[in-house]
Amino acid sequence: MPDRDIFKKAAVENRIILTFDFDFGEIVALSHESPVSVFLFRVRNTTKSFVIKRLEQVLRLFPQTRPAIVVIEDSRHRIRTLPI
């Protein structure tokens, strides 16, 4: 599926996009459509267990009431609420 179609589907279905692809953050930041949250992984350890562990840690702190771009790194994360 093209990136824009994934973004549109996530908006319609009120979903969060989990990705290692930097394009999604840019699409969300520049979009004038209904924003969705994007969790962008910038981790060295891409094993499934590590990625799930980091996702669980960040989800505990994530303000689910506002769409955001969340950059998840090995030992830290950044949350930028939308619109930027």
N, C-alpha and C positions, 0 to 999 in steps of 0.2 A: 504494500500500500504506500502511496506517496506520503511524505511528511504532512502536507496540508490536509489530506484526507484523514490521517490519524488524529490530527488536531481537531478537526471538525467533529469526528466521531466521539472523541473524548468530551468535547463541549456538550454535544447532544445528550450523551449518556452520563454526564456529571462525574467523570472519572479523572484520576491522576495519571499522568504519563510518567513512566519510569524509563530512563534511557541513559545510554553512554554517548549519545549523539548530540553534539553542541547545537545543531540546527534548531532543535525544538525550543531551546531557551530564546533564541533569536526570533523565531516565529511568534512566540507568546509575547515577547517584549514589544514587538513591532505591530502586533495585531490590534485591530480595532473591533474585533469580534468579541463574543463572550469569552472571557479569559478562563483558562484551566490551569491547574497547578502542574508544574513539571519538576520532577526530581531528577537532577542530572548528576550522575555518578562520575567522579574524577578520582578513582581509587587505583592504587597499584595492584592490590590483591583483588582480582576479579572472580575469585571462587564464589560459588553460589552461597556457601555458608557465611562467608565474610560479608557479602553484599546484603544478605538477609539480616544479619546482625546489625549492620550499620543502619539499614532501613528501619528496623524496629526501634533503635535508639532515637532516631530523628522523629519518627512518627509520634513518639511520646510527647515531644515538644512542639509539634506542628500545629499552628492555629488553623484548624480546619474550616473556620468560618470565612476565611479570605483566600482567594487564589494567590499563588506565589510561585516563584522560581526558587527551588531549593537545590543548592550545590552541596553534594555530599563528598567529602574527602576522607582519607584514611583516618584522621583523628579529629576532624572538626567539620562543621557545616555552616552554611550561610543561608538565611531565609530572607528573600526580598519579596514583600507583598506587592501585588499588582493592583492597579496599574503602576508602572514604574515612572 
